[in-house]
Amino acid sequence: MRHRATVWVLALLLAVAGATRASMQGGPTDRPKLDETAAARGRSVYAAECINCHGSTAKGGPNGPDLIRSPAVLRDRLGSAIGPTIRAAPSAHTATVTEAQLVDLSHFLRQRVEAITRNRTTTATINVLTGDPEAGRRYFNGAGRCSTCHSPTGEFAGIASRTPDALTLQQRMLFPTLARSTKRVEVTVTPLDGPQVTGELVRLDNFNVSLRDPGGDYRAFSRVPGVQVDVHDPLAAHHELLDQYTDDAIHDVVAFLWTLK
């Protein structure tokens, strides 16, 4: 009897161990072979039904999430996950996509995911010239307000020829610095007593502000109630645009600037 109980205990332990090992394993590792022809058809499906919400690179936009990082896309096997996801939100996906189109769309999205994965290495440069130069010109002169400070025939003339590649140009557009400029961030401090002081900003936090006045002297002030601090940042408009840009606007402007050879 004791021997039979021992056997049952061992069997139970083996079953638990097996279940534990199974639960620690990841999801399915089988990846369908990418069909480039199907992916090309899927690109047309994507352009017709998905691009307005998910963007030209499938990385999302104002009206739709990033599909490159989507669990449904990453787990999809020939439409097995993206199909139910589309059908689960009929109000957002009003178009009727056939089963064959789902398979093609699956191949296209897999192609996009693998392209992004490859570009995480240093062996390939990300292609950022996917926008419309004419739309970029309109944004530059209109909604982006770029032309209020910059001119394509002035300091931006030949900017593409002076920049190593389009990716560097995009980074400089999004995150410009004053390193190559004579302009500096200035601050005006109005203390509780004494004259107003303006100079180049040295440091600013919630408690103190310091500057170097036109004579080169270092001045520091405590930010107590009543002390007024006004910062004049030449790059303020660029910082504001970071909260307003869409992916399309960024790529359109870069495509336009790249024409300025």
Backbone bond lengths (Angstrom), bond angles and torsions (degrees), N, CA, C in turn:
res aa  C-N    CA-C-N  psi(-1)  N-CA   C-N-CA  omega(-1)  CA-C   N-CA-C  phi
1 M - - - 1.463 - - 1.527 110.83 -
2 R 1.343 113.95 -43.59 1.466 118.51 179.43 1.522 109.86 -63.57
3 H 1.358 116.47 -39.00 1.470 120.64 -179.26 1.523 110.16 -63.56
4 R 1.367 116.03 -41.79 1.460 120.05 -179.00 1.530 110.36 -65.46
5 A 1.312 117.76 -38.23 1.473 121.42 177.99 1.517 111.22 -64.34
6 T 1.356 114.06 -40.55 1.465 118.27 178.84 1.518 110.73 -61.72
7 V 1.340 116.77 -42.11 1.460 121.23 179.59 1.536 110.50 -60.70
8 W 1.346 116.43 -43.63 1.451 120.69 179.48 1.530 112.02 -63.52
9 V 1.337 116.02 -39.40 1.477 120.25 178.00 1.511 110.58 -63.30
10 L 1.365 116.31 -44.73 1.460 120.12 179.72 1.523 111.07 -62.82
11 A 1.328 115.63 -41.22 1.466 119.18 179.05 1.524 111.29 -62.60
12 L 1.344 115.05 -40.76 1.461 119.44 179.24 1.521 111.32 -64.71
13 L 1.339 116.79 -42.11 1.461 120.69 179.66 1.523 111.28 -63.81
14 L 1.342 116.23 -40.33 1.461 119.82 178.72 1.531 110.76 -64.95
15 A 1.331 115.81 -39.31 1.467 119.18 179.00 1.519 111.52 -64.56
16 V 1.345 115.85 -42.33 1.472 120.31 178.94 1.519 110.36 -64.63
17 A 1.344 116.09 -42.28 1.464 119.84 179.90 1.521 110.95 -62.71
18 G 1.351 115.22 -41.17 1.455 118.81 178.78 1.517 111.84 -64.16
19 A 1.315 116.10 -42.16 1.468 119.90 178.87 1.524 111.26 -64.76
20 T 1.338 116.03 -37.65 1.465 120.26 178.95 1.514 110.87 -63.89
21 R 1.362 115.23 -44.55 1.457 118.57 178.99 1.521 110.49 -62.20
22 A 1.332 116.45 -40.31 1.463 119.68 -179.61 1.515 111.26 -64.58
23 S 1.347 116.78 -39.49 1.466 120.01 -178.51 1.509 111.75 -70.71
24 M 1.332 117.65 -22.79 1.457 120.17 -179.27 1.525 111.55 -84.02
25 Q 1.327 117.63 -13.73 1.439 119.98 179.82 1.516 110.21 -75.13
26 G 1.327 115.99 154.07 1.451 120.20 -179.86 1.514 111.20 -78.35
27 G 1.312 115.46 -170.10 1.450 121.08 179.52 1.513 110.74 -75.53
28 P 1.313 117.64 -168.71 1.459 121.05 -177.39 1.524 111.18 -62.13
29 T 1.317 115.99 135.86 1.461 120.92 -178.15 1.517 111.57 -102.59
30 D 1.332 117.30 -3.12 1.456 119.60 179.03 1.512 109.56 -73.43
31 R 1.319 116.35 130.61 1.455 120.37 178.45 1.528 107.97 -121.21
32 P 1.328 117.47 117.82 1.466 118.82 178.66 1.522 110.90 -57.42
33 K 1.306 116.76 142.66 1.457 120.67 178.45 1.517 109.61 -62.94
34 L 1.314 116.27 132.19 1.455 120.80 -177.77 1.522 109.82 -69.79
35 D 1.317 116.42 124.50 1.457 123.73 177.71 1.526 107.73 -99.26
36 E 1.341 116.49 105.58 1.455 120.35 -175.47 1.527 112.08 -64.00
37 T 1.321 116.62 -34.75 1.463 119.68 179.00 1.527 110.45 -66.10
38 A 1.343 115.34 -44.04 1.467 119.61 177.16 1.522 110.53 -64.42
39 A 1.339 117.19 -37.60 1.462 120.83 178.90 1.523 111.27 -62.92
40 A 1.348 116.35 -36.65 1.467 119.70 177.68 1.525 110.58 -64.95
41 R 1.347 116.11 -40.15 1.469 118.48 175.68 1.526 110.32 -66.69
42 G 1.346 115.64 -38.72 1.457 120.07 179.07 1.513 112.55 -63.71
43 R 1.342 116.82 -30.73 1.462 120.12 177.23 1.536 109.88 -62.31
44 S 1.326 116.01 -39.11 1.466 119.47 178.61 1.524 110.78 -66.79
45 V 1.345 116.68 -40.46 1.460 120.30 176.91 1.523 109.77 -61.77
46 Y 1.335 116.16 -44.70 1.466 121.00 -179.43 1.530 110.30 -61.50
47 A 1.353 116.15 -44.76 1.466 119.84 -178.50 1.520 111.64 -63.38
48 A 1.340 116.41 -33.23 1.462 120.05 -177.55 1.521 112.98 -81.79
49 E 1.333 117.02 -34.10 1.464 119.65 -169.37 1.527 115.49 -116.61
50 C 1.334 118.67 -20.93 1.471 120.26 -167.88 1.526 114.72 -120.73
51 I 1.333 116.51 -25.88 1.468 120.19 -166.85 1.523 112.65 -64.13
52 N 1.342 117.74 -32.01 1.470 119.37 -176.82 1.519 112.89 -63.22
53 C 1.332 116.98 -29.48 1.466 120.02 -178.61 1.526 112.82 -101.18
54 H 1.331 116.61 -35.61 1.468 119.98 -172.07 1.535 113.62 -103.41
55 G 1.337 117.68 2.12 1.453 120.54 173.50 1.515 113.98 83.96
56 S 1.331 115.25 163.25 1.456 121.04 -174.89 1.524 112.94 -68.96
57 T 1.335 117.61 -21.41 1.465 120.48 -179.60 1.521 111.94 -108.57
58 A 1.318 117.91 8.57 1.477 123.89 -179.10 1.521 112.23 66.49
59 K 1.335 117.06 16.63 1.462 120.39 -178.95 1.530 112.44 -100.08
60 G 1.329 115.04 17.27 1.450 118.52 173.70 1.516 113.90 94.69
61 G 1.320 114.72 165.52 1.453 121.89 179.27 1.510 110.07 -159.64
62 P 1.320 117.70 -167.36 1.471 120.11 -178.05 1.525 113.04 -62.02
63 N 1.343 117.23 -26.35 1.462 119.80 -173.84 1.521 114.37 -110.25
64 G 1.324 117.91 1.91 1.462 118.89 -177.15 1.514 111.88 -158.34
65 P 1.342 117.48 153.48 1.470 121.12 -176.42 1.525 113.67 -78.15
66 D 1.301 115.15 169.95 1.460 124.32 176.20 1.528 108.97 -69.69
67 L 1.336 117.24 118.72 1.458 120.32 179.61 1.527 112.51 -83.73
68 I 1.327 116.96 -20.28 1.470 119.91 -179.07 1.520 110.36 -65.34
69 R 1.338 116.98 -33.13 1.462 121.42 179.92 1.530 112.12 -101.61
70 S 1.308 117.29 6.65 1.457 120.81 -176.69 1.531 111.35 -69.15
71 P 1.340 118.77 127.02 1.471 120.40 176.99 1.528 112.00 -57.37
72 A 1.339 116.64 -35.83 1.465 119.21 179.79 1.519 111.14 -63.15
73 V 1.329 116.74 -40.53 1.465 120.27 179.80 1.524 110.68 -71.41
74 L 1.327 116.64 -42.11 1.466 120.28 -177.75 1.531 111.67 -67.33
75 R 1.336 117.22 -29.83 1.466 120.42 -179.66 1.526 112.69 -93.09
76 D 1.322 115.98 -6.12 1.462 119.58 -172.18 1.520 112.42 -67.77
77 R 1.337 114.65 141.84 1.459 122.18 173.81 1.526 106.96 -130.07
78 L 1.352 115.68 95.73 1.468 122.08 176.40 1.524 112.38 57.18
79 G 1.325 115.69 41.98 1.456 121.23 176.04 1.505 115.14 94.04
80 S 1.341 117.69 0.77 1.462 121.08 -175.35 1.517 113.26 -65.26
81 A 1.336 118.14 -27.78 1.467 121.56 -177.96 1.525 112.29 -109.63
82 I 1.338 116.21 -38.58 1.466 117.03 -177.46 1.528 111.17 -72.71
83 G 1.337 117.21 -29.22 1.464 120.30 177.29 1.517 112.05 -60.90
84 P 1.345 118.24 -56.65 1.467 119.66 177.62 1.526 113.13 -59.96
85 T 1.345 117.94 -33.60 1.461 120.87 179.20 1.523 110.86 -65.33
86 I 1.332 115.96 -41.85 1.466 119.91 178.72 1.522 110.49 -66.13
87 R 1.332 115.75 -44.32 1.465 119.60 -177.35 1.530 111.93 -70.52
88 A 1.346 117.33 -22.82 1.468 120.88 -179.32 1.524 112.31 -73.50
89 A 1.338 117.36 -16.84 1.474 120.85 -179.51 1.525 109.35 -128.46
90 P 1.321 117.89 68.69 1.471 120.57 -176.01 1.520 113.81 -62.34
91 S 1.330 117.46 -27.20 1.461 119.04 -179.41 1.527 111.36 -70.27
92 A 1.342 116.53 -29.09 1.464 120.62 179.39 1.525 112.03 -90.04
93 H 1.339 116.67 -24.93 1.467 121.23 -178.22 1.525 107.72 -120.27
94 T 1.321 114.94 82.87 1.463 119.55 -173.56 1.522 112.60 -80.24
95 A 1.348 118.35 -20.77 1.457 120.82 -177.98 1.530 110.19 -75.44
96 T 1.322 115.02 151.12 1.463 120.76 175.85 1.526 108.39 -95.35
97 V 1.326 116.14 117.31 1.458 121.81 -179.62 1.516 108.02 -108.44
98 T 1.323 116.45 125.79 1.461 120.52 -178.25 1.524 110.49 -73.64
99 E 1.322 116.19 165.87 1.461 120.87 178.08 1.525 110.85 -60.61
100 A 1.325 116.83 -40.36 1.468 120.40 178.83 1.525 110.81 -64.00
101 Q 1.335 116.55 -39.87 1.465 120.05 178.28 1.523 111.28 -67.45
102 L 1.330 116.74 -34.32 1.465 120.27 176.63 1.521 110.72 -61.44
103 V 1.331 116.68 -42.21 1.470 120.47 178.53 1.527 109.92 -63.20
104 D 1.335 116.65 -44.88 1.469 120.11 178.37 1.524 110.71 -62.42
105 L 1.331 116.30 -42.32 1.463 120.44 179.34 1.520 110.75 -63.92
106 S 1.327 116.39 -37.07 1.463 120.69 177.64 1.518 110.79 -61.52
107 H 1.340 116.87 -43.37 1.468 120.50 178.54 1.530 110.79 -64.54
108 F 1.332 117.32 -40.26 1.460 119.98 179.74 1.524 111.35 -63.94
109 L 1.338 116.85 -45.89 1.459 119.62 -179.62 1.520 111.27 -66.91
110 R 1.332 117.10 -36.14 1.474 119.54 174.75 1.521 109.96 -62.20
111 Q 1.323 116.63 -39.28 1.467 121.28 177.41 1.519 110.70 -61.07
112 R 1.338 116.99 -42.51 1.451 120.99 179.55 1.528 111.06 -65.47
113 V 1.331 117.15 -43.63 1.467 121.34 179.91 1.528 110.16 -60.52
114 E 1.326 117.13 -45.75 1.461 119.91 -178.18 1.523 111.76 -68.83
115 A 1.330 117.01 -32.28 1.463 119.53 176.65 1.521 110.88 -65.28
116 I 1.341 116.49 -42.34 1.463 120.65 177.90 1.522 110.40 -64.82
117 T 1.333 116.95 -41.10 1.467 121.06 179.74 1.516 110.90 -61.54
118 R 1.323 116.73 -43.72 1.467 119.63 179.46 1.514 111.21 -63.40
119 N 1.328 116.67 -34.18 1.458 120.05 -177.21 1.517 113.18 -76.74
120 R 1.337 118.32 -1.28 1.463 119.95 174.02 1.523 110.86 -76.67
121 T 1.323 117.30 -13.44 1.458 121.38 177.50 1.518 108.21 -88.60
122 T 1.327 116.28 172.19 1.459 120.77 179.78 1.517 111.63 -92.42
123 T 1.321 117.55 9.86 1.466 119.75 -176.37 1.515 112.48 -86.62
124 A 1.308 118.03 -12.90 1.463 120.30 -178.29 1.515 109.95 -140.13
125 T 1.332 115.88 143.63 1.454 121.89 178.09 1.521 109.37 -92.69
126 I 1.307 116.38 134.73 1.458 120.45 179.15 1.524 109.46 -65.90
127 N 1.310 116.16 132.03 1.457 120.92 177.80 1.516 109.19 -82.49
128 V 1.315 116.48 109.62 1.469 120.06 -179.81 1.522 110.92 -103.85
129 L 1.333 117.67 0.32 1.461 120.84 -179.72 1.525 109.85 -88.67
130 T 1.322 115.63 62.10 1.458 121.25 -178.28 1.525 112.13 -110.57
131 G 1.316 117.13 1.18 1.461 120.52 -175.35 1.511 113.38 -92.21
132 D 1.312 115.04 -176.55 1.464 124.19 -179.45 1.530 108.11 -104.11
133 P 1.351 118.37 112.40 1.475 120.27 -177.34 1.523 113.40 -58.04
134 E 1.341 117.21 -37.41 1.454 119.77 -179.04 1.525 110.70 -68.44
135 A 1.340 116.97 -40.51 1.469 119.98 175.23 1.520 110.27 -64.07
136 G 1.328 116.92 -35.70 1.461 120.89 177.12 1.511 112.19 -65.47
137 R 1.332 116.52 -38.39 1.469 120.27 177.39 1.521 110.31 -63.18
138 R 1.343 116.15 -42.33 1.473 119.39 179.48 1.528 110.85 -65.07
139 Y 1.329 116.78 -40.57 1.468 119.82 178.97 1.532 109.92 -66.05
140 F 1.327 116.75 -41.25 1.467 122.42 179.20 1.526 110.89 -57.41
141 N 1.329 116.05 -42.68 1.468 120.65 -176.97 1.521 113.08 -91.47
142 G 1.350 116.92 -7.93 1.458 119.73 -176.09 1.508 113.76 -121.07
143 A 1.345 116.18 -103.44 1.469 121.47 -171.53 1.522 113.19 -59.83
144 G 1.334 117.68 -32.66 1.468 119.96 -178.09 1.510 114.21 -76.57
145 R 1.347 116.50 -17.43 1.479 123.19 179.10 1.533 112.30 58.95
146 C 1.339 116.42 21.86 1.466 119.65 -178.21 1.536 111.22 -65.04
147 S 1.338 116.27 -36.51 1.461 120.32 -175.07 1.520 112.76 -69.71
148 T 1.333 118.03 -10.70 1.463 119.62 177.62 1.530 111.04 -70.98
149 C 1.337 116.34 -20.77 1.465 120.18 179.70 1.531 113.04 -121.94
150 H 1.346 117.00 -25.34 1.464 120.43 -173.39 1.522 110.88 -123.12
151 S 1.316 115.60 153.21 1.456 120.98 -179.07 1.528 110.26 -130.01
152 P 1.352 118.11 129.89 1.466 120.77 176.86 1.519 112.74 -63.98
153 T 1.323 116.95 -23.08 1.460 120.45 179.09 1.528 111.76 -101.90
154 G 1.344 115.35 -1.27 1.458 120.33 178.40 1.509 111.00 -104.11
155 E 1.371 116.11 -114.56 1.473 118.49 -176.08 1.516 112.76 -70.00
156 F 1.358 118.52 -16.00 1.459 120.70 178.73 1.529 112.18 -93.11
157 A 1.306 118.20 -1.70 1.468 120.50 177.88 1.535 109.12 -62.69
158 G 1.327 116.79 123.37 1.463 120.94 179.73 1.511 114.54 75.34
159 I 1.348 117.79 16.24 1.466 119.71 -175.89 1.524 111.72 -62.47
160 A 1.333 117.47 -33.90 1.471 119.80 179.68 1.521 111.25 -66.28
161 S 1.328 116.85 -33.49 1.466 120.42 179.24 1.523 111.75 -73.58
162 R 1.321 116.36 -22.70 1.471 120.40 -178.60 1.529 111.97 -93.72
163 T 1.322 117.73 -1.43 1.464 121.83 -176.93 1.519 109.47 -112.58
164 P 1.341 118.94 134.50 1.474 121.12 -174.92 1.521 114.28 -56.62
165 D 1.339 117.68 -42.97 1.456 120.84 -177.79 1.521 108.80 -157.96
166 A 1.339 115.17 170.65 1.463 120.10 -175.58 1.522 111.89 -67.43
167 L 1.340 117.62 -32.81 1.462 119.86 179.51 1.525 110.65 -64.59
168 T 1.335 116.66 -41.16 1.472 120.01 176.67 1.526 110.63 -63.32
169 L 1.331 115.83 -39.68 1.462 119.81 178.17 1.523 110.74 -61.68
170 Q 1.329 116.98 -41.83 1.462 120.37 179.25 1.521 110.92 -63.33
171 Q 1.344 117.45 -43.27 1.462 120.30 179.70 1.519 111.41 -63.94
172 R 1.317 116.86 -40.08 1.464 120.04 179.80 1.525 111.14 -68.59
173 M 1.326 116.29 -31.67 1.464 119.77 177.71 1.527 110.76 -70.21
174 L 1.333 116.26 -42.77 1.463 119.88 -176.69 1.525 112.35 -77.43
175 F 1.334 116.50 -37.38 1.469 120.38 -174.75 1.531 110.21 -128.79
176 P 1.324 117.28 65.99 1.471 119.61 -179.30 1.523 111.40 -70.07
177 T 1.303 115.26 157.61 1.464 121.06 175.94 1.526 108.95 -126.81
178 L 1.312 115.92 169.30 1.465 121.34 177.76 1.520 111.45 -99.36
179 A 1.334 116.94 12.28 1.464 120.51 -174.25 1.520 111.97 -59.46
180 R 1.340 116.90 -38.28 1.467 120.24 -177.43 1.518 112.50 -98.51
181 S 1.313 116.48 10.27 1.461 120.53 -176.29 1.526 110.90 -112.01
182 T 1.309 115.08 155.43 1.470 119.89 174.54 1.520 110.72 -83.10
183 K 1.351 116.42 -10.47 1.460 120.54 179.27 1.518 110.43 -77.37
184 R 1.317 116.37 150.09 1.455 122.24 178.57 1.534 109.02 -139.87
185 V 1.316 115.13 159.44 1.457 119.31 175.61 1.521 108.34 -73.92
186 E 1.325 115.76 125.06 1.454 120.81 179.82 1.520 110.23 -112.25
187 V 1.306 115.62 157.37 1.453 120.87 179.24 1.528 108.84 -138.95
188 T 1.310 115.71 141.87 1.458 121.77 175.76 1.523 108.43 -115.12
189 V 1.315 116.51 124.14 1.458 122.01 -178.31 1.527 108.70 -112.77
190 T 1.318 115.13 127.02 1.462 120.58 174.50 1.529 107.57 -109.39
191 P 1.350 117.21 101.02 1.476 119.91 -175.65 1.533 111.55 -75.58
192 L 1.318 115.59 173.92 1.468 120.62 179.14 1.515 110.98 -65.72
193 D 1.341 115.46 -36.02 1.460 119.75 176.04 1.528 107.49 -139.76
194 G 1.277 116.91 149.76 1.447 120.45 -178.04 1.514 111.30 99.40
195 P 1.338 116.35 169.96 1.461 120.76 -175.19 1.536 112.16 -75.16
196 Q 1.309 115.02 158.15 1.457 122.57 174.50 1.526 109.26 -66.54
197 V 1.347 116.43 141.35 1.465 121.15 -177.26 1.523 109.64 -125.27
198 T 1.333 116.42 132.16 1.468 122.34 177.54 1.521 109.00 -123.98
199 G 1.316 116.06 138.55 1.457 119.78 178.25 1.520 111.30 -171.53
200 E 1.320 116.21 -176.47 1.459 121.57 -179.79 1.526 109.94 -74.03
201 L 1.322 116.17 128.52 1.452 120.88 -177.75 1.529 110.93 -65.35
202 V 1.323 116.15 131.33 1.460 122.01 175.57 1.529 110.13 -103.77
203 R 1.330 116.20 -48.95 1.463 120.44 -178.87 1.521 109.76 -154.75
204 L 1.346 114.66 143.17 1.456 119.40 178.93 1.528 108.47 -144.34
205 D 1.330 116.21 125.55 1.463 120.42 172.91 1.528 107.89 -141.51
206 N 1.314 116.76 -168.66 1.459 119.75 -175.89 1.523 113.55 -71.34
207 F 1.341 116.41 -12.94 1.461 119.23 -172.59 1.526 113.39 -116.74
208 N 1.329 116.98 -29.33 1.462 119.71 -174.79 1.526 110.34 -141.16
209 V 1.315 115.13 158.48 1.454 122.03 172.44 1.526 107.15 -139.46
210 S 1.336 115.16 137.59 1.466 118.60 178.67 1.522 108.85 -133.99
211 L 1.309 115.48 152.51 1.459 121.06 -177.16 1.517 109.71 -150.17
212 R 1.335 115.03 168.70 1.464 120.37 172.89 1.522 106.70 -118.55
213 D 1.330 116.70 117.88 1.459 120.40 -173.55 1.525 110.90 -75.16
214 P 1.340 117.83 171.34 1.471 120.44 -177.21 1.526 114.12 -55.79
215 G 1.305 116.81 -24.32 1.465 119.77 178.56 1.521 113.03 -84.24
216 G 1.341 117.20 -3.84 1.458 121.27 179.63 1.508 114.30 93.15
217 D 1.316 117.40 0.04 1.466 120.58 -178.86 1.529 110.69 -80.56
218 Y 1.341 115.76 141.17 1.462 122.37 178.53 1.514 108.98 -84.24
219 R 1.349 116.41 129.92 1.461 121.17 179.49 1.527 108.36 -128.18
220 A 1.317 117.15 139.27 1.466 121.65 -179.92 1.522 109.11 -133.38
221 F 1.329 115.30 143.81 1.462 120.81 -177.80 1.528 109.23 -137.77
222 S 1.318 116.02 143.75 1.465 120.87 172.62 1.525 108.84 -83.45
223 R 1.315 116.28 137.47 1.465 120.52 -178.19 1.537 110.10 -88.25
224 V 1.309 114.41 65.14 1.463 120.34 178.27 1.527 107.84 -83.33
225 P 1.332 117.57 162.41 1.465 120.40 178.56 1.523 111.38 -53.77
226 G 1.337 115.20 131.65 1.454 120.60 179.39 1.510 113.36 102.60
227 V 1.332 118.22 -19.70 1.469 121.24 177.37 1.526 108.04 -83.09
228 Q 1.319 116.84 122.79 1.463 121.70 -177.38 1.523 109.80 -97.52
229 V 1.338 116.08 132.58 1.464 121.81 -179.86 1.521 108.33 -126.24
230 D 1.332 117.44 121.29 1.464 122.80 179.24 1.531 108.68 -120.59
231 V 1.331 115.24 118.83 1.463 120.99 -178.23 1.527 109.07 -97.87
232 H 1.326 116.02 134.99 1.455 122.76 178.07 1.536 107.85 -116.96
233 D 1.339 115.37 95.98 1.468 121.03 -176.04 1.523 109.38 -103.95
234 P 1.329 119.24 117.34 1.467 120.89 178.67 1.526 113.15 -60.08
235 L 1.344 117.70 -20.77 1.457 121.44 -178.15 1.528 112.59 -99.73
236 A 1.324 117.32 12.00 1.467 120.16 -175.90 1.527 111.88 -58.19
237 A 1.338 117.06 -39.50 1.468 119.74 -179.44 1.524 111.09 -63.94
238 H 1.332 117.14 -36.57 1.471 120.54 177.78 1.526 110.57 -65.51
239 H 1.314 117.12 -41.06 1.465 120.70 179.30 1.531 110.37 -63.50
240 E 1.325 117.07 -39.38 1.461 120.82 179.39 1.528 110.81 -66.17
241 L 1.323 116.89 -36.94 1.460 120.76 -178.10 1.522 112.48 -66.23
242 L 1.317 117.90 -25.77 1.463 120.02 179.42 1.525 111.48 -60.33
243 D 1.331 116.99 -27.16 1.457 120.79 177.76 1.527 112.42 -89.56
244 Q 1.341 116.81 -3.69 1.460 120.17 -175.18 1.527 113.34 -116.04
245 Y 1.331 116.99 -25.89 1.456 120.37 -178.00 1.525 111.71 -57.18
246 T 1.325 116.48 143.70 1.458 121.65 162.96 1.529 106.90 -105.25
247 D 1.333 116.80 164.99 1.468 119.93 177.31 1.526 110.10 -57.48
248 D 1.326 116.18 -43.05 1.463 119.62 -178.59 1.523 111.21 -61.89
249 A 1.327 116.67 -43.42 1.464 120.16 -179.32 1.523 111.07 -62.36
250 I 1.323 116.81 -42.64 1.471 120.73 179.52 1.522 110.36 -60.10
251 H 1.340 116.18 -50.43 1.463 119.30 -176.65 1.525 111.81 -68.94
252 D 1.333 116.89 -32.58 1.463 119.51 177.60 1.526 110.87 -65.87
253 V 1.328 117.55 -45.29 1.465 120.99 -178.96 1.528 110.43 -65.60
254 V 1.324 117.54 -41.97 1.466 120.25 178.27 1.525 110.16 -61.55
255 A 1.346 116.50 -43.14 1.469 120.04 178.56 1.524 110.57 -61.11
256 F 1.339 116.80 -38.66 1.471 120.18 177.74 1.523 110.96 -66.99
257 L 1.329 117.41 -47.94 1.469 119.91 -179.16 1.519 111.52 -62.03
258 W 1.350 116.64 -31.06 1.470 119.41 -179.25 1.526 112.31 -70.47
259 T 1.334 116.71 -14.29 1.471 119.50 176.00 1.524 111.39 -81.87
260 L 1.318 117.63 -11.56 1.466 121.31 -177.55 1.517 109.72 -85.00
261 K 1.316 115.55 72.77 1.475 121.60 -177.15 1.519 111.30 -81.51
